[in-house]
Amino acid sequence: MDLTTRNIQKLDKETSDKVSFISFIIPMFADAYKMNIREAWFYLKKYGGWDFLNKHWWALHTDNVLYALNDIYEVCYKNGGQR
C-alpha cells in the first residue's frame, strides 16, 4: 500500500494547536528551570504539571509565557516538586 492510496488522517485544529503548544512549553520550562527536556518532562509527569498542562493548555497558551511557566511550576511545587 503506498501513500497515494492509504487513508491518511489529519489532526483537527484543536489537537494540532495543543500539540504545538505543549511542544513549545516543555522546552521553555526546561530552560527556565535549568533542566534538559527529558528531565523537565519527567518532573512535570511526577509532580502533576503534565496533567495540569494537558487539562488547562487552552488557558495557558493565551497567557504570557512567564505566567504560564510559573503556573505550571506552582502546581508541581504544591505536589512536592522542588527545584
mmCIF file of the N, C-alpha and C atoms, coordinates in Angstrom:
data_MODEL
# 
_entry.id   MODEL 
# 
loop_
_atom_site.group_PDB 
_atom_site.id 
_atom_site.type_symbol 
_atom_site.label_atom_id 
_atom_site.label_alt_id 
_atom_site.label_comp_id 
_atom_site.label_asym_id 
_atom_site.label_entity_id 
_atom_site.label_seq_id 
_atom_site.pdbx_PDB_ins_code 
_atom_site.Cartn_x 
_atom_site.Cartn_y 
_atom_site.Cartn_z 
_atom_site.occupancy 
_atom_site.B_iso_or_equiv 
_atom_site.pdbx_formal_charge 
_atom_site.auth_seq_id 
_atom_site.auth_comp_id 
_atom_site.auth_asym_id 
_atom_site.auth_atom_id 
_atom_site.pdbx_PDB_model_num 
ATOM 1   N N  . MET A 1 1  ? 0.850  -1.173 0.000  1.00 0.00 ? 1  MET A N  1 
ATOM 2   C CA . MET A 1 1  ? 0.000  0.000  0.000  1.00 0.00 ? 1  MET A CA 1 
ATOM 3   C C  . MET A 1 1  ? 0.897  1.238  0.000  1.00 0.00 ? 1  MET A C  1 
ATOM 4   N N  . ASP A 1 2  ? 0.715  2.116  -0.933 1.00 0.00 ? 2  ASP A N  1 
ATOM 5   C CA . ASP A 1 2  ? 1.521  3.331  -0.962 1.00 0.00 ? 2  ASP A CA 1 
ATOM 6   C C  . ASP A 1 2  ? 0.739  4.507  -0.388 1.00 0.00 ? 2  ASP A C  1 
ATOM 7   N N  . LEU A 1 3  ? 1.396  5.614  -0.228 1.00 0.00 ? 3  LEU A N  1 
ATOM 8   C CA . LEU A 1 3  ? 0.775  6.782  0.399  1.00 0.00 ? 3  LEU A CA 1 
ATOM 9   C C  . LEU A 1 3  ? -0.373 7.367  -0.416 1.00 0.00 ? 3  LEU A C  1 
ATOM 10  N N  . THR A 1 4  ? -0.378 7.160  -1.723 1.00 0.00 ? 4  THR A N  1 
ATOM 11  C CA . THR A 1 4  ? -1.444 7.742  -2.537 1.00 0.00 ? 4  THR A CA 1 
ATOM 12  C C  . THR A 1 4  ? -2.765 7.026  -2.344 1.00 0.00 ? 4  THR A C  1 
ATOM 13  N N  . THR A 1 5  ? -2.739 5.749  -1.949 1.00 0.00 ? 5  THR A N  1 
ATOM 14  C CA . THR A 1 5  ? -3.985 5.014  -1.766 1.00 0.00 ? 5  THR A CA 1 
ATOM 15  C C  . THR A 1 5  ? -4.354 4.822  -0.307 1.00 0.00 ? 5  THR A C  1 
ATOM 16  N N  . ARG A 1 6  ? -3.442 5.168  0.580  1.00 0.00 ? 6  ARG A N  1 
ATOM 17  C CA . ARG A 1 6  ? -3.685 4.999  2.006  1.00 0.00 ? 6  ARG A CA 1 
ATOM 18  C C  . ARG A 1 6  ? -4.497 6.168  2.553  1.00 0.00 ? 6  ARG A C  1 
ATOM 19  N N  . ASN A 1 7  ? -5.403 5.890  3.433  1.00 0.00 ? 7  ASN A N  1 
ATOM 20  C CA . ASN A 1 7  ? -6.216 6.927  4.056  1.00 0.00 ? 7  ASN A CA 1 
ATOM 21  C C  . ASN A 1 7  ? -5.398 7.568  5.183  1.00 0.00 ? 7  ASN A C  1 
ATOM 22  N N  . ILE A 1 8  ? -4.941 8.774  4.969  1.00 0.00 ? 8  ILE A N  1 
ATOM 23  C CA . ILE A 1 8  ? -4.143 9.486  5.967  1.00 0.00 ? 8  ILE A CA 1 
ATOM 24  C C  . ILE A 1 8  ? -5.044 10.507 6.654  1.00 0.00 ? 8  ILE A C  1 
ATOM 25  N N  . GLN A 1 9  ? -5.147 10.381 7.967  1.00 0.00 ? 9  GLN A N  1 
ATOM 26  C CA . GLN A 1 9  ? -5.988 11.300 8.718  1.00 0.00 ? 9  GLN A CA 1 
ATOM 27  C C  . GLN A 1 9  ? -5.150 12.464 9.223  1.00 0.00 ? 9  GLN A C  1 
ATOM 28  N N  . LYS A 1 10 ? -5.749 13.628 9.212  1.00 0.00 ? 10 LYS A N  1 
ATOM 29  C CA . LYS A 1 10 ? -5.093 14.824 9.735  1.00 0.00 ? 10 LYS A CA 1 
ATOM 30  C C  . LYS A 1 10 ? -5.658 15.134 11.115 1.00 0.00 ? 10 LYS A C  1 
ATOM 31  N N  . LEU A 1 11 ? -4.835 15.776 11.923 1.00 0.00 ? 11 LEU A N  1 
ATOM 32  C CA . LEU A 1 11 ? -5.293 16.202 13.235 1.00 0.00 ? 11 LEU A CA 1 
ATOM 33  C C  . LEU A 1 11 ? -6.271 17.356 13.089 1.00 0.00 ? 11 LEU A C  1 
ATOM 34  N N  . ASP A 1 12 ? -7.264 17.395 13.961 1.00 0.00 ? 12 ASP A N  1 
ATOM 35  C CA . ASP A 1 12 ? -8.159 18.548 13.959 1.00 0.00 ? 12 ASP A CA 1 
ATOM 36  C C  . ASP A 1 12 ? -7.394 19.750 14.503 1.00 0.00 ? 12 ASP A C  1 
ATOM 37  N N  . LYS A 1 13 ? -7.903 20.934 14.290 1.00 0.00 ? 13 LYS A N  1 
ATOM 38  C CA . LYS A 1 13 ? -7.203 22.170 14.652 1.00 0.00 ? 13 LYS A CA 1 
ATOM 39  C C  . LYS A 1 13 ? -6.882 22.234 16.142 1.00 0.00 ? 13 LYS A C  1 
ATOM 40  N N  . GLU A 1 14 ? -7.831 21.867 16.991 1.00 0.00 ? 14 GLU A N  1 
ATOM 41  C CA . GLU A 1 14 ? -7.599 21.952 18.431 1.00 0.00 ? 14 GLU A CA 1 
ATOM 42  C C  . GLU A 1 14 ? -6.468 21.013 18.867 1.00 0.00 ? 14 GLU A C  1 
ATOM 43  N N  . THR A 1 15 ? -6.462 19.800 18.363 1.00 0.00 ? 15 THR A N  1 
ATOM 44  C CA . THR A 1 15 ? -5.399 18.853 18.702 1.00 0.00 ? 15 THR A CA 1 
ATOM 45  C C  . THR A 1 15 ? -4.055 19.339 18.188 1.00 0.00 ? 15 THR A C  1 
ATOM 46  N N  . SER A 1 16 ? -4.046 19.864 16.987 1.00 0.00 ? 16 SER A N  1 
ATOM 47  C CA . SER A 1 16 ? -2.818 20.404 16.410 1.00 0.00 ? 16 SER A CA 1 
ATOM 48  C C  . SER A 1 16 ? -2.291 21.579 17.242 1.00 0.00 ? 16 SER A C  1 
ATOM 49  N N  . ASP A 1 17 ? -3.188 22.460 17.662 1.00 0.00 ? 17 ASP A N  1 
ATOM 50  C CA . ASP A 1 17 ? -2.792 23.599 18.497 1.00 0.00 ? 17 ASP A CA 1 
ATOM 51  C C  . ASP A 1 17 ? -2.246 23.134 19.850 1.00 0.00 ? 17 ASP A C  1 
ATOM 52  N N  . LYS A 1 18 ? -2.892 22.123 20.432 1.00 0.00 ? 18 LYS A N  1 
ATOM 53  C CA . LYS A 1 18 ? -2.455 21.597 21.724 1.00 0.00 ? 18 LYS A CA 1 
ATOM 54  C C  . LYS A 1 18 ? -1.054 20.988 21.609 1.00 0.00 ? 18 LYS A C  1 
ATOM 55  N N  . VAL A 1 19 ? -0.835 20.189 20.580 1.00 0.00 ? 19 VAL A N  1 
ATOM 56  C CA . VAL A 1 19 ? 0.477  19.572 20.369 1.00 0.00 ? 19 VAL A CA 1 
ATOM 57  C C  . VAL A 1 19 ? 1.545  20.650 20.159 1.00 0.00 ? 19 VAL A C  1 
ATOM 58  N N  . SER A 1 20 ? 1.201  21.661 19.384 1.00 0.00 ? 20 SER A N  1 
ATOM 59  C CA . SER A 1 20 ? 2.151  22.756 19.136 1.00 0.00 ? 20 SER A CA 1 
ATOM 60  C C  . SER A 1 20 ? 2.508  23.479 20.428 1.00 0.00 ? 20 SER A C  1 
ATOM 61  N N  . PHE A 1 21 ? 1.506  23.777 21.245 1.00 0.00 ? 21 PHE A N  1 
ATOM 62  C CA . PHE A 1 21 ? 1.772  24.493 22.492 1.00 0.00 ? 21 PHE A CA 1 
ATOM 63  C C  . PHE A 1 21 ? 2.616  23.648 23.450 1.00 0.00 ? 21 PHE A C  1 
ATOM 64  N N  . ILE A 1 22 ? 2.239  22.388 23.617 1.00 0.00 ? 22 ILE A N  1 
ATOM 65  C CA . ILE A 1 22 ? 2.975  21.531 24.535 1.00 0.00 ? 22 ILE A CA 1 
ATOM 66  C C  . ILE A 1 22 ? 4.411  21.330 24.049 1.00 0.00 ? 22 ILE A C  1 
ATOM 67  N N  . SER A 1 23 ? 4.577  21.212 22.737 1.00 0.00 ? 23 SER A N  1 
ATOM 68  C CA . SER A 1 23 ? 5.924  21.079 22.158 1.00 0.00 ? 23 SER A CA 1 
ATOM 69  C C  . SER A 1 23 ? 6.753  22.342 22.364 1.00 0.00 ? 23 SER A C  1 
ATOM 70  N N  . PHE A 1 24 ? 6.088  23.455 22.510 1.00 0.00 ? 24 PHE A N  1 
ATOM 71  C CA . PHE A 1 24 ? 6.755  24.731 22.763 1.00 0.00 ? 24 PHE A CA 1 
ATOM 72  C C  . PHE A 1 24 ? 7.065  24.919 24.251 1.00 0.00 ? 24 PHE A C  1 
ATOM 73  N N  . ILE A 1 25 ? 6.083  24.612 25.099 1.00 0.00 ? 25 ILE A N  1 
ATOM 74  C CA . ILE A 1 25 ? 6.190  24.986 26.505 1.00 0.00 ? 25 ILE A CA 1 
ATOM 75  C C  . ILE A 1 25 ? 7.140  24.083 27.300 1.00 0.00 ? 25 ILE A C  1 
ATOM 76  N N  . ILE A 1 26 ? 7.248  22.815 26.955 1.00 0.00 ? 26 ILE A N  1 
ATOM 77  C CA . ILE A 1 26 ? 8.135  21.923 27.713 1.00 0.00 ? 26 ILE A CA 1 
ATOM 78  C C  . ILE A 1 26 ? 9.599  22.351 27.578 1.00 0.00 ? 26 ILE A C  1 
ATOM 79  N N  . PRO A 1 27 ? 10.113 22.635 26.387 1.00 0.00 ? 27 PRO A N  1 
ATOM 80  C CA . PRO A 1 27 ? 11.488 23.148 26.316 1.00 0.00 ? 27 PRO A CA 1 
ATOM 81  C C  . PRO A 1 27 ? 11.655 24.493 27.028 1.00 0.00 ? 27 PRO A C  1 
ATOM 82  N N  . MET A 1 28 ? 10.630 25.334 26.984 1.00 0.00 ? 28 MET A N  1 
ATOM 83  C CA . MET A 1 28 ? 10.694 26.611 27.699 1.00 0.00 ? 28 MET A CA 1 
ATOM 84  C C  . MET A 1 28 ? 10.773 26.366 29.208 1.00 0.00 ? 28 MET A C  1 
ATOM 85  N N  . PHE A 1 29 ? 9.986  25.417 29.704 1.00 0.00 ? 29 PHE A N  1 
ATOM 86  C CA . PHE A 1 29 ? 10.007 25.057 31.119 1.00 0.00 ? 29 PHE A CA 1 
ATOM 87  C C  . PHE A 1 29 ? 11.389 24.521 31.496 1.00 0.00 ? 29 PHE A C  1 
ATOM 88  N N  . ALA A 1 30 ? 11.917 23.650 30.653 1.00 0.00 ? 30 ALA A N  1 
ATOM 89  C CA . ALA A 1 30 ? 13.242 23.083 30.904 1.00 0.00 ? 30 ALA A CA 1 
ATOM 90  C C  . ALA A 1 30 ? 14.293 24.177 30.997 1.00 0.00 ? 30 ALA A C  1 
ATOM 91  N N  . ASP A 1 31 ? 14.254 25.099 30.072 1.00 0.00 ? 31 ASP A N  1 
ATOM 92  C CA . ASP A 1 31 ? 15.225 26.195 30.064 1.00 0.00 ? 31 ASP A CA 1 
ATOM 93  C C  . ASP A 1 31 ? 15.062 27.096 31.291 1.00 0.00 ? 31 ASP A C  1 
ATOM 94  N N  . ALA A 1 32 ? 13.820 27.418 31.613 1.00 0.00 ? 32 ALA A N  1 
ATOM 95  C CA . ALA A 1 32 ? 13.559 28.320 32.733 1.00 0.00 ? 32 ALA A CA 1 
ATOM 96  C C  . ALA A 1 32 ? 14.017 27.736 34.069 1.00 0.00 ? 32 ALA A C  1 
ATOM 97  N N  . TYR A 1 33 ? 13.905 26.421 34.219 1.00 0.00 ? 33 TYR A N  1 
ATOM 98  C CA . TYR A 1 33 ? 14.244 25.793 35.489 1.00 0.00 ? 33 TYR A CA 1 
ATOM 99  C C  . TYR A 1 33 ? 15.505 24.930 35.408 1.00 0.00 ? 33 TYR A C  1 
ATOM 100 N N  . LYS A 1 34 ? 16.337 25.239 34.404 1.00 0.00 ? 34 LYS A N  1 
ATOM 101 C CA . LYS A 1 34 ? 17.682 24.652 34.272 1.00 0.00 ? 34 LYS A CA 1 
ATOM 102 C C  . LYS A 1 34 ? 17.666 23.120 34.249 1.00 0.00 ? 34 LYS A C  1 
ATOM 103 N N  . MET A 1 35 ? 16.832 22.559 33.369 1.00 0.00 ? 35 MET A N  1 
ATOM 104 C CA . MET A 1 35 ? 16.762 21.115 33.168 1.00 0.00 ? 35 MET A CA 1 
ATOM 105 C C  . MET A 1 35 ? 16.931 20.846 31.681 1.00 0.00 ? 35 MET A C  1 
ATOM 106 N N  . ASN A 1 36 ? 17.232 19.600 31.340 1.00 0.00 ? 36 ASN A N  1 
ATOM 107 C CA . ASN A 1 36 ? 17.127 19.252 29.933 1.00 0.00 ? 36 ASN A CA 1 
ATOM 108 C C  . ASN A 1 36 ? 15.668 18.864 29.680 1.00 0.00 ? 36 ASN A C  1 
ATOM 109 N N  . ILE A 1 37 ? 15.299 18.696 28.446 1.00 0.00 ? 37 ILE A N  1 
ATOM 110 C CA . ILE A 1 37 ? 13.889 18.454 28.109 1.00 0.00 ? 37 ILE A CA 1 
ATOM 111 C C  . ILE A 1 37 ? 13.374 17.152 28.713 1.00 0.00 ? 37 ILE A C  1 
ATOM 112 N N  . ARG A 1 38 ? 14.204 16.141 28.711 1.00 0.00 ? 38 ARG A N  1 
ATOM 113 C CA . ARG A 1 38 ? 13.792 14.849 29.282 1.00 0.00 ? 38 ARG A CA 1 
ATOM 114 C C  . ARG A 1 38 ? 13.531 14.986 30.786 1.00 0.00 ? 38 ARG A C  1 
ATOM 115 N N  . GLU A 1 39 ? 14.430 15.654 31.490 1.00 0.00 ? 39 GLU A N  1 
ATOM 116 C CA . GLU A 1 39 ? 14.238 15.874 32.929 1.00 0.00 ? 39 GLU A CA 1 
ATOM 117 C C  . GLU A 1 39 ? 12.969 16.672 33.193 1.00 0.00 ? 39 GLU A C  1 
ATOM 118 N N  . ALA A 1 40 ? 12.730 17.679 32.376 1.00 0.00 ? 40 ALA A N  1 
ATOM 119 C CA . ALA A 1 40 ? 11.533 18.511 32.543 1.00 0.00 ? 40 ALA A CA 1 
ATOM 120 C C  . ALA A 1 40 ? 10.274 17.680 32.361 1.00 0.00 ? 40 ALA A C  1 
ATOM 121 N N  . TRP A 1 41 ? 10.263 16.825 31.341 1.00 0.00 ? 41 TRP A N  1 
ATOM 122 C CA . TRP A 1 41 ? 9.069  16.001 31.104 1.00 0.00 ? 41 TRP A CA 1 
ATOM 123 C C  . TRP A 1 41 ? 8.818  15.086 32.287 1.00 0.00 ? 41 TRP A C  1 
ATOM 124 N N  . PHE A 1 42 ? 9.860  14.422 32.791 1.00 0.00 ? 42 PHE A N  1 
ATOM 125 C CA . PHE A 1 42 ? 9.687  13.539 33.941 1.00 0.00 ? 42 PHE A CA 1 
ATOM 126 C C  . PHE A 1 42 ? 9.283  14.305 35.196 1.00 0.00 ? 42 PHE A C  1 
ATOM 127 N N  . TYR A 1 43 ? 9.828  15.486 35.375 1.00 0.00 ? 43 TYR A N  1 
ATOM 128 C CA . TYR A 1 43 ? 9.462  16.339 36.513 1.00 0.00 ? 43 TYR A CA 1 
ATOM 129 C C  . TYR A 1 43 ? 7.980  16.704 36.429 1.00 0.00 ? 43 TYR A C  1 
ATOM 130 N N  . LEU A 1 44 ? 7.551  17.148 35.250 1.00 0.00 ? 44 LEU A N  1 
ATOM 131 C CA . LEU A 1 44 ? 6.146  17.510 35.053 1.00 0.00 ? 44 LEU A CA 1 
ATOM 132 C C  . LEU A 1 44 ? 5.240  16.307 35.285 1.00 0.00 ? 44 LEU A C  1 
ATOM 133 N N  . LYS A 1 45 ? 5.633  15.170 34.779 1.00 0.00 ? 45 LYS A N  1 
ATOM 134 C CA . LYS A 1 45 ? 4.842  13.950 34.937 1.00 0.00 ? 45 LYS A CA 1 
ATOM 135 C C  . LYS A 1 45 ? 4.755  13.542 36.407 1.00 0.00 ? 45 LYS A C  1 
ATOM 136 N N  . LYS A 1 46 ? 5.870  13.594 37.111 1.00 0.00 ? 46 LYS A N  1 
ATOM 137 C CA . LYS A 1 46 ? 5.924  13.153 38.508 1.00 0.00 ? 46 LYS A CA 1 
ATOM 138 C C  . LYS A 1 46 ? 5.122  14.055 39.452 1.00 0.00 ? 46 LYS A C  1 
ATOM 139 N N  . TYR A 1 47 ? 5.143  15.370 39.197 1.00 0.00 ? 47 TYR A N  1 
ATOM 140 C CA . TYR A 1 47 ? 4.552  16.316 40.143 1.00 0.00 ? 47 TYR A CA 1 
ATOM 141 C C  . TYR A 1 47 ? 3.260  16.981 39.669 1.00 0.00 ? 47 TYR A C  1 
ATOM 142 N N  . GLY A 1 48 ? 2.597  16.384 38.698 1.00 0.00 ? 48 GLY A N  1 
ATOM 143 C CA . GLY A 1 48 ? 1.263  16.853 38.301 1.00 0.00 ? 48 GLY A CA 1 
ATOM 144 C C  . GLY A 1 48 ? 1.230  17.957 37.270 1.00 0.00 ? 48 GLY A C  1 
ATOM 145 N N  . GLY A 1 49 ? 2.381  18.454 36.863 1.00 0.00 ? 49 GLY A N  1 
ATOM 146 C CA . GLY A 1 49 ? 2.414  19.515 35.859 1.00 0.00 ? 49 GLY A CA 1 
ATOM 147 C C  . GLY A 1 49 ? 1.917  19.053 34.501 1.00 0.00 ? 49 GLY A C  1 
ATOM 148 N N  . TRP A 1 50 ? 2.202  17.798 34.165 1.00 0.00 ? 50 TRP A N  1 
ATOM 149 C CA . TRP A 1 50 ? 1.764  17.241 32.877 1.00 0.00 ? 50 TRP A CA 1 
ATOM 150 C C  . TRP A 1 50 ? 0.237  17.182 32.808 1.00 0.00 ? 50 TRP A C  1 
ATOM 151 N N  . ASP A 1 51 ? -0.408 16.697 33.865 1.00 0.00 ? 51 ASP A N  1 
ATOM 152 C CA . ASP A 1 51 ? -1.874 16.636 33.892 1.00 0.00 ? 51 ASP A CA 1 
ATOM 153 C C  . ASP A 1 51 ? -2.471 18.041 33.825 1.00 0.00 ? 51 ASP A C  1 
ATOM 154 N N  . PHE A 1 52 ? -1.882 18.965 34.582 1.00 0.00 ? 52 PHE A N  1 
ATOM 155 C CA . PHE A 1 52 ? -2.336 20.354 34.570 1.00 0.00 ? 52 PHE A CA 1 
ATOM 156 C C  . PHE A 1 52 ? -2.194 20.954 33.175 1.00 0.00 ? 52 PHE A C  1 
ATOM 157 N N  . LEU A 1 53 ? -1.065 20.721 32.557 1.00 0.00 ? 53 LEU A N  1 
ATOM 158 C CA . LEU A 1 53 ? -0.797 21.233 31.220 1.00 0.00 ? 53 LEU A CA 1 
ATOM 159 C C  . LEU A 1 53 ? -1.782 20.666 30.203 1.00 0.00 ? 53 LEU A C  1 
ATOM 160 N N  . ASN A 1 54 ? -2.040 19.382 30.253 1.00 0.00 ? 54 ASN A N  1 
ATOM 161 C CA . ASN A 1 54 ? -2.990 18.776 29.329 1.00 0.00 ? 54 ASN A CA 1 
ATOM 162 C C  . ASN A 1 54 ? -4.416 19.256 29.550 1.00 0.00 ? 54 ASN A C  1 
ATOM 163 N N  . LYS A 1 55 ? -4.772 19.476 30.792 1.00 0.00 ? 55 LYS A N  1 
ATOM 164 C CA . LYS A 1 55 ? -6.139 19.911 31.108 1.00 0.00 ? 55 LYS A CA 1 
ATOM 165 C C  . LYS A 1 55 ? -6.358 21.395 30.819 1.00 0.00 ? 55 LYS A C  1 
ATOM 166 N N  . HIS A 1 56 ? -5.351 22.214 31.091 1.00 0.00 ? 56 HIS A N  1 
ATOM 167 C CA . HIS A 1 56 ? -5.526 23.670 31.011 1.00 0.00 ? 56 HIS A CA 1 
ATOM 168 C C  . HIS A 1 56 ? -4.691 24.335 29.918 1.00 0.00 ? 56 HIS A C  1 
ATOM 169 N N  . TRP A 1 57 ? -4.251 23.573 28.937 1.00 0.00 ? 57 TRP A N  1 
ATOM 170 C CA . TRP A 1 57 ? -3.383 24.127 27.894 1.00 0.00 ? 57 TRP A CA 1 
ATOM 171 C C  . TRP A 1 57 ? -4.026 25.313 27.196 1.00 0.00 ? 57 TRP A C  1 
ATOM 172 N N  . TRP A 1 58 ? -5.341 25.268 27.021 1.00 0.00 ? 58 TRP A N  1 
ATOM 173 C CA . TRP A 1 58 ? -6.020 26.340 26.292 1.00 0.00 ? 58 TRP A CA 1 
ATOM 174 C C  . TRP A 1 58 ? -5.857 27.683 27.010 1.00 0.00 ? 58 TRP A C  1 
ATOM 175 N N  . ALA A 1 59 ? -6.072 27.700 28.306 1.00 0.00 ? 59 ALA A N  1 
ATOM 176 C CA . ALA A 1 59 ? -5.912 28.932 29.072 1.00 0.00 ? 59 ALA A CA 1 
ATOM 177 C C  . ALA A 1 59 ? -4.439 29.334 29.152 1.00 0.00 ? 59 ALA A C  1 
ATOM 178 N N  . LEU A 1 60 ? -3.572 28.354 29.361 1.00 0.00 ? 60 LEU A N  1 
ATOM 179 C CA . LEU A 1 60 ? -2.145 28.650 29.480 1.00 0.00 ? 60 LEU A CA 1 
ATOM 180 C C  . LEU A 1 60 ? -1.577 29.243 28.196 1.00 0.00 ? 60 LEU A C  1 
ATOM 181 N N  . HIS A 1 61 ? -2.052 28.780 27.062 1.00 0.00 ? 61 HIS A N  1 
ATOM 182 C CA . HIS A 1 61 ? -1.462 29.265 25.807 1.00 0.00 ? 61 HIS A CA 1 
ATOM 183 C C  . HIS A 1 61 ? -1.872 30.701 25.481 1.00 0.00 ? 61 HIS A C  1 
ATOM 184 N N  . THR A 1 62 ? -2.918 31.197 26.151 1.00 0.00 ? 62 THR A N  1 
ATOM 185 C CA . THR A 1 62 ? -3.338 32.577 25.908 1.00 0.00 ? 62 THR A CA 1 
ATOM 186 C C  . THR A 1 62 ? -2.641 33.551 26.858 1.00 0.00 ? 62 THR A C  1 
ATOM 187 N N  . ASP A 1 63 ? -1.963 33.002 27.854 1.00 0.00 ? 63 ASP A N  1 
ATOM 188 C CA . ASP A 1 63 ? -1.295 33.824 28.861 1.00 0.00 ? 63 ASP A CA 1 
ATOM 189 C C  . ASP A 1 63 ? 0.132  34.154 28.433 1.00 0.00 ? 63 ASP A C  1 
ATOM 190 N N  . ASN A 1 64 ? 0.718  35.101 29.107 1.00 0.00 ? 64 ASN A N  1 
ATOM 191 C CA . ASN A 1 64 ? 2.126  35.405 28.931 1.00 0.00 ? 64 ASN A CA 1 
ATOM 192 C C  . ASN A 1 64 ? 2.922  34.143 29.268 1.00 0.00 ? 64 ASN A C  1 
ATOM 193 N N  . VAL A 1 65 ? 3.945  33.837 28.488 1.00 0.00 ? 65 VAL A N  1 
ATOM 194 C CA . VAL A 1 65 ? 4.735  32.615 28.689 1.00 0.00 ? 65 VAL A CA 1 
ATOM 195 C C  . VAL A 1 65 ? 5.284  32.535 30.106 1.00 0.00 ? 65 VAL A C  1 
ATOM 196 N N  . LEU A 1 66 ? 5.760  33.644 30.644 1.00 0.00 ? 66 LEU A N  1 
ATOM 197 C CA . LEU A 1 66 ? 6.321  33.619 32.001 1.00 0.00 ? 66 LEU A CA 1 
ATOM 198 C C  . LEU A 1 66 ? 5.274  33.254 33.044 1.00 0.00 ? 66 LEU A C  1 
ATOM 199 N N  . TYR A 1 67 ? 4.060  33.757 32.871 1.00 0.00 ? 67 TYR A N  1 
ATOM 200 C CA . TYR A 1 67 ? 2.984  33.417 33.802 1.00 0.00 ? 67 TYR A CA 1 
ATOM 201 C C  . TYR A 1 67 ? 2.584  31.956 33.653 1.00 0.00 ? 67 TYR A C  1 
ATOM 202 N N  . ALA A 1 68 ? 2.533  31.476 32.422 1.00 0.00 ? 68 ALA A N  1 
ATOM 203 C CA . ALA A 1 68 ? 2.189  30.075 32.181 1.00 0.00 ? 68 ALA A CA 1 
ATOM 204 C C  . ALA A 1 68 ? 3.226  29.156 32.820 1.00 0.00 ? 68 ALA A C  1 
ATOM 205 N N  . LEU A 1 69 ? 4.499  29.475 32.629 1.00 0.00 ? 69 LEU A N  1 
ATOM 206 C CA . LEU A 1 69 ? 5.567  28.672 33.237 1.00 0.00 ? 69 LEU A CA 1 
ATOM 207 C C  . LEU A 1 69 ? 5.473  28.692 34.751 1.00 0.00 ? 69 LEU A C  1 
ATOM 208 N N  . ASN A 1 70 ? 5.202  29.842 35.312 1.00 0.00 ? 70 ASN A N  1 
ATOM 209 C CA . ASN A 1 70 ? 5.066  29.963 36.764 1.00 0.00 ? 70 ASN A CA 1 
ATOM 210 C C  . ASN A 1 70 ? 3.870  29.143 37.275 1.00 0.00 ? 70 ASN A C  1 
ATOM 211 N N  . ASP A 1 71 ? 2.753  29.204 36.562 1.00 0.00 ? 71 ASP A N  1 
ATOM 212 C CA . ASP A 1 71 ? 1.576  28.425 36.970 1.00 0.00 ? 71 ASP A CA 1 
ATOM 213 C C  . ASP A 1 71 ? 1.881  26.928 36.976 1.00 0.00 ? 71 ASP A C  1 
ATOM 214 N N  . ILE A 1 72 ? 2.557  26.457 35.939 1.00 0.00 ? 72 ILE A N  1 
ATOM 215 C CA . ILE A 1 72 ? 2.911  25.042 35.853 1.00 0.00 ? 72 ILE A CA 1 
ATOM 216 C C  . ILE A 1 72 ? 3.869  24.672 36.995 1.00 0.00 ? 72 ILE A C  1 
ATOM 217 N N  . TYR A 1 73 ? 4.844  25.533 37.240 1.00 0.00 ? 73 TYR A N  1 
ATOM 218 C CA . TYR A 1 73 ? 5.795  25.291 38.324 1.00 0.00 ? 73 TYR A CA 1 
ATOM 219 C C  . TYR A 1 73 ? 5.078  25.236 39.678 1.00 0.00 ? 73 TYR A C  1 
ATOM 220 N N  . GLU A 1 74 ? 4.153  26.155 39.895 1.00 0.00 ? 74 GLU A N  1 
ATOM 221 C CA . GLU A 1 74 ? 3.427  26.198 41.168 1.00 0.00 ? 74 GLU A CA 1 
ATOM 222 C C  . GLU A 1 74 ? 2.635  24.919 41.414 1.00 0.00 ? 74 GLU A C  1 
ATOM 223 N N  . VAL A 1 75 ? 2.029  24.380 40.374 1.00 0.00 ? 75 VAL A N  1 
ATOM 224 C CA . VAL A 1 75 ? 1.307  23.109 40.505 1.00 0.00 ? 75 VAL A CA 1 
ATOM 225 C C  . VAL A 1 75 ? 2.282  22.019 40.945 1.00 0.00 ? 75 VAL A C  1 
ATOM 226 N N  . CYS A 1 76 ? 3.427  21.963 40.282 1.00 0.00 ? 76 CYS A N  1 
ATOM 227 C CA . CYS A 1 76 ? 4.430  20.951 40.641 1.00 0.00 ? 76 CYS A CA 1 
ATOM 228 C C  . CYS A 1 76 ? 4.927  21.151 42.066 1.00 0.00 ? 76 CYS A C  1 
ATOM 229 N N  . TYR A 1 77 ? 5.187  22.388 42.434 1.00 0.00 ? 77 TYR A N  1 
ATOM 230 C CA . TYR A 1 77 ? 5.680  22.704 43.778 1.00 0.00 ? 77 TYR A CA 1 
ATOM 231 C C  . TYR A 1 77 ? 4.679  22.267 44.845 1.00 0.00 ? 77 TYR A C  1 
ATOM 232 N N  . LYS A 1 78 ? 3.410  22.530 44.599 1.00 0.00 ? 78 LYS A N  1 
ATOM 233 C CA . LYS A 1 78 ? 2.367  22.157 45.558 1.00 0.00 ? 78 LYS A CA 1 
ATOM 234 C C  . LYS A 1 78 ? 2.204  20.643 45.667 1.00 0.00 ? 78 LYS A C  1 
ATOM 235 N N  . ASN A 1 79 ? 2.687  19.923 44.661 1.00 0.00 ? 79 ASN A N  1 
ATOM 236 C CA . ASN A 1 79 ? 2.627  18.459 44.673 1.00 0.00 ? 79 ASN A CA 1 
ATOM 237 C C  . ASN A 1 79 ? 3.956  17.818 45.066 1.00 0.00 ? 79 ASN A C  1 
ATOM 238 N N  . GLY A 1 80 ? 4.849  18.609 45.666 1.00 0.00 ? 80 GLY A N  1 
ATOM 239 C CA . GLY A 1 80 ? 6.083  18.072 46.195 1.00 0.00 ? 80 GLY A CA 1 
ATOM 240 C C  . GLY A 1 80 ? 7.330  18.319 45.366 1.00 0.00 ? 80 GLY A C  1 
ATOM 241 N N  . GLY A 1 81 ? 7.175  18.947 44.214 1.00 0.00 ? 81 GLY A N  1 
ATOM 242 C CA . GLY A 1 81 ? 8.323  19.220 43.365 1.00 0.00 ? 81 GLY A CA 1 
ATOM 243 C C  . GLY A 1 81 ? 9.139  20.390 43.899 1.00 0.00 ? 81 GLY A C  1 
ATOM 244 N N  . GLN A 1 82 ? 10.423 20.269 43.799 1.00 0.00 ? 82 GLN A N  1 
ATOM 245 C CA . GLN A 1 82 ? 11.311 21.360 44.214 1.00 0.00 ? 82 GLN A CA 1 
ATOM 246 C C  . GLN A 1 82 ? 12.427 21.479 43.219 1.00 0.00 ? 82 GLN A C  1 
ATOM 247 N N  . ARG A 1 83 ? 12.865 22.663 43.020 1.00 0.00 ? 83 ARG A N  1 
ATOM 248 C CA . ARG A 1 83 ? 13.990 22.944 42.105 1.00 0.00 ? 83 ARG A CA 1 
ATOM 249 C C  . ARG A 1 83 ? 14.628 24.224 42.527 1.00 0.00 ? 83 ARG A C  1 
# 
